[in-house]
Every structure is written in structure tokens, then in C-alpha cells.
Amino acid sequence: MEKGKHILLKDLEVYKLACELSRIGWGIYSNLDWRDKKTMGDQFLTATDSVGGNIVEGYSHYHYLEKIKFLYNARASLAEATDHWLELLKERGKLSEEKYQEYRRASREASIKLQNFIAAIYKAKSKNKQ
């Protein structure tokens, strides 16, 4: 990429992964009955969709630390959705092993990309201080 070129949000790999997580999460949520949606599903889906929402919000901020703050929020939402709600849904037999593994795979990839994105922003911040 040339210096000074802006990357479109839709072209960011981390955002694409967040959208994939939302699609997978919606598929899991859609198959729940109304009671499971109310008790676990709504919070699972909210946390899942929050990953992409926080990436968008952070990406739209100008200052480095503001961007990073929202990326940390995205990372926390990802952990909530994956490490709590997804595990609870699995433990209670509310999703197939295939859907569980599909979400886990996308979650791992998104987590790595989020951390790399955060590190890149810190690097750019320190580079621009010089």
C-alpha cells in the first residue's frame, strides 16, 4: 500500500472476520427457541455483533488512543461471546458441534487480527511521534 492511502473499512480483514462472526452467530441464534433466545441468545448475539460495531466506531476515530479503546472493546465483546455465551450454549446442547467449531475458528482468527491491528496502531502512533 502506498504511503498516505486510506484503507476502506470493508477491505479490512479484521472487519470481514467480524462480519463473518455475525453471520455465524445469527445462524446459531436463529435456531434457538424463544426461551433460549431470551436467556442466552440475545446476549450472545449482542456481544457478537458488538465486535464489528466497535471496530467500525474505532476505525472512524482520528486519534490513535481512541481507535485502540474501541478495539479493546471489540476484543472484550469477542471474549464475552466466545468464552462465555458460546460455551454456555454448547454446554446446554443448544448448538451443533459443527456450528460451535465454525464460530470458534472465526473467533480465533478475529482475535489474532484484532491484536495485530491494535499493535499496528500503537506502532504507527510511536512512529508519528518521532
Secondary structure, DSSP 8 states (H G I E B T S, - for coil): --TT----GGG-HHHHHHHHHHHHHHHHHHTS-HHHIIIIIHHHHHHHHHHHHHHHHHHT-SSHHHHHHHHHHHHHHHHIIIIIIIHHHHHTT-S-HHHHHHHHHHHHHHHHHHHHHHHHHHHHHHHHH-
